[in-house]
Amino acid sequence: MSYRTLGKTGVKVSQLTLGAMNFGSRSGALSDHDEAISIIHHAFDSGINIVDTADSYSQGESEEIVGKAIKGRRDDVILATKFHSQWSDGINTRGSSRRWIFQEVENSLRRLDTDYIDLYQQHKPDPEVDISETVCALDDLVRQGKIRYYGTTTNEPHLLVEAQWAAARDGRSKPATEQAPYSILARGAERAVFPVAQKYDLGVLTWSPLAGGWLSGRHVEGSEAPASARAARIPARHDPALPINRTKRELAIKLGDIARDAGLALPELAVAFVLNHPAVSSVLVGPRTRQHLDSLLAVPEIVLDESILDAVDEVVPPGITVNRADEGWIPPWLTSDKEGRRRVRPYRPTAVLAGA
């Protein structure tokens, strides 16, 4: 396994990060704790030294599984988890407020059965909270020793910059990482997220290198689109009947041809492509089985020559995300009329102003 430095932290991380979203009874993937722990141990034994989970994965069950798996190995593991998502009934049990961050870090520490978290990440931006509130709360956790570093996930480029400025202005430690969606079918991060990350020396973790399964190699010319359990849950990304997803399938078939010509399986091409970007520190892979993991362990050693990269660019140009639903987070000001953020509201004088 090859390693890269995570931004300017000095921490060396394997080029593959073990993603734990599929572990837990509510994930719909792997509910058997012993089997999940076996996969995690196999990843560690194979040289992977960073595991990424979240408080919301299977409503905390994923964190509990990871906590069991790192027993006796804690000092050798870079442990990353996330906060933000709501998964209980309380109106304040979500988001990026100081109140919730302080409460939820304790919950995650308990589920993970550890004294500290190496990387604590804001799972989604929170437009309702001043970014200084979040930065200062996370820096306080660093000072308390409960977390070592903190970062963001699916942030817009201007939010990455604003967080850096807020931390500098307030004399606080700065966000150390950004976790962005990135695959051959979702290259939007190349436009500005990656350049900003490089400008501010952020470590970059990327997720969904197989584009939610579209680059798994299951899509073959002349065959029916395979059934996807995700289609019912997230139709915008996975329903093969939608025109935009039919386009993704057609592109995946073309990419499969490129992979075969290069002597690679499509998942190998897909993950190697992500690792080829100089901004990327490590790519998350979320295996459901040991075999899935084994099929990707050698990918960090794959070198893609210019002809392969040019062929990929012909299929999906740099900076293009084919389906906007794959961006991970869409700002509410693009999707909601709340407070008139999408539409100019006409001026209608009140009865008093109108002289009535």
Secondary structure as the mmCIF struct_conf table of DSSP 4:
data_model
#
loop_
_struct_conf.conf_type_id
_struct_conf.id
_struct_conf.beg_label_comp_id
_struct_conf.beg_label_asym_id
_struct_conf.beg_label_seq_id
_struct_conf.end_label_comp_id
_struct_conf.end_label_asym_id
_struct_conf.end_label_seq_id
STRN STRN1 TYR A 3 THR A 5
TURN_TY1_P TURN_TY1_P1 GLY A 7 LYS A 8
BEND BEND1 THR A 9 THR A 9
STRN STRN2 LYS A 12 SER A 14
BEND BEND2 GLN A 15 GLN A 15
STRN STRN3 LEU A 16 GLY A 19
TURN_TY1_P TURN_TY1_P2 MET A 21 ASN A 22
STRN STRN4 PHE A 23 PHE A 23
BEND BEND3 GLY A 24 GLY A 24
TURN_TY1_P TURN_TY1_P3 SER A 25 GLY A 28
BEND BEND4 ALA A 29 ALA A 29
STRN STRN5 LEU A 30 LEU A 30
HELX_RH_AL_P HELX_RH_AL_P1 HIS A 33 ASP A 45
TURN_TY1_P TURN_TY1_P4 SER A 46 GLY A 47
STRN STRN6 ILE A 50 ASP A 52
TURN_TY1_P TURN_TY1_P5 ASP A 55 SER A 56
HELX_RH_3T_P HELX_RH_3T_P1 TYR A 57 GLY A 60
HELX_RH_AL_P HELX_RH_AL_P2 GLU A 61 ALA A 69
TURN_TY1_P TURN_TY1_P6 ILE A 70 ARG A 73
HELX_RH_3T_P HELX_RH_3T_P2 ARG A 74 ASP A 76
STRN STRN7 ILE A 78 PHE A 83
BEND BEND5 SER A 88 ASP A 89
TURN_TY1_P TURN_TY1_P7 ILE A 91 ASN A 92
BEND BEND6 THR A 93 SER A 96
HELX_RH_AL_P HELX_RH_AL_P3 ARG A 98 LEU A 112
TURN_TY1_P TURN_TY1_P8 ASP A 113 ASP A 113
BEND BEND7 ASP A 115 ASP A 115
STRN STRN8 ILE A 117 GLN A 122
BEND BEND8 HIS A 123 LYS A 124
TURN_TY1_P TURN_TY1_P9 PRO A 127 GLU A 128
BEND BEND9 VAL A 129 VAL A 129
HELX_RH_AL_P HELX_RH_AL_P4 ILE A 131 GLN A 144
TURN_TY1_P TURN_TY1_P10 GLY A 145 GLY A 145
BEND BEND10 LYS A 146 LYS A 146
STRN STRN9 ILE A 147 THR A 153
BEND BEND11 THR A 154 THR A 154
HELX_RH_AL_P HELX_RH_AL_P5 PRO A 157 ARG A 169
TURN_TY1_P TURN_TY1_P11 ASP A 170 GLY A 171
HELX_LH_PP_P HELX_LH_PP_P1 SER A 173 PRO A 175
STRN STRN10 THR A 177 PRO A 181
STRN STRN11 SER A 183 SER A 183
TURN_TY1_P TURN_TY1_P12 ILE A 184 LEU A 185
STRN STRN12 ALA A 186 ALA A 186
HELX_RH_3T_P HELX_RH_3T_P3 GLY A 188 GLU A 190
TURN_TY1_P TURN_TY1_P13 ARG A 191 ALA A 192
HELX_RH_AL_P HELX_RH_AL_P6 VAL A 193 LYS A 199
TURN_TY1_P TURN_TY1_P14 TYR A 200 ASP A 201
STRN STRN13 GLY A 203 TRP A 207
TURN_TY1_P TURN_TY1_P15 PRO A 209 LEU A 210
HELX_RH_3T_P HELX_RH_3T_P4 ALA A 211 GLY A 213
TURN_TY1_P TURN_TY1_P16 TRP A 214 LEU A 215
BEND BEND12 SER A 216 GLY A 217
TURN_TY1_P TURN_TY1_P17 GLU A 221 GLY A 222
BEND BEND13 SER A 223 SER A 223
HELX_LH_PP_P HELX_LH_PP_P2 GLU A 224 ALA A 227
TURN_TY1_P TURN_TY1_P18 ALA A 229 ALA A 229
HELX_RH_AL_P HELX_RH_AL_P7 ARG A 230 ARG A 233
HELX_RH_AL_P HELX_RH_AL_P8 PRO A 235 HIS A 238
TURN_TY1_P TURN_TY1_P19 PRO A 240 ALA A 241
BEND BEND14 LEU A 242 LEU A 242
HELX_RH_AL_P HELX_RH_AL_P9 PRO A 243 ASP A 261
TURN_TY1_P TURN_TY1_P20 ALA A 262 GLY A 263
HELX_RH_AL_P HELX_RH_AL_P10 LEU A 266 ASN A 276
BEND BEND15 HIS A 277 HIS A 277
TURN_TY1_P TURN_TY1_P21 PRO A 278 ALA A 279
BEND BEND16 SER A 281 SER A 281
STRN STRN14 SER A 282 VAL A 285
BEND BEND17 ARG A 288 THR A 289
HELX_RH_AL_P HELX_RH_AL_P11 ARG A 290 ASP A 294
TURN_TY1_P TURN_TY1_P22 SER A 295 ALA A 298
HELX_RH_3T_P HELX_RH_3T_P5 VAL A 299 GLU A 301
HELX_RH_AL_P HELX_RH_AL_P12 GLU A 306 VAL A 315
BEND BEND18 VAL A 316 VAL A 316
TURN_TY1_P TURN_TY1_P23 PRO A 318 GLY A 319
STRN STRN15 THR A 321 THR A 321
BEND BEND19 VAL A 322 ASN A 323
HELX_RH_3T_P HELX_RH_3T_P6 ARG A 324 GLU A 327
BEND BEND20 GLY A 328 GLY A 328
HELX_RH_AL_P HELX_RH_AL_P13 PRO A 332 THR A 335
HELX_RH_3T_P HELX_RH_3T_P7 LYS A 338 GLY A 340
BEND BEND21 ARG A 341 ARG A 343
HELX_LH_PP_P HELX_LH_PP_P3 VAL A 344 TYR A 347
TURN_TY1_P TURN_TY1_P24 ALA A 351 GLY A 355
#
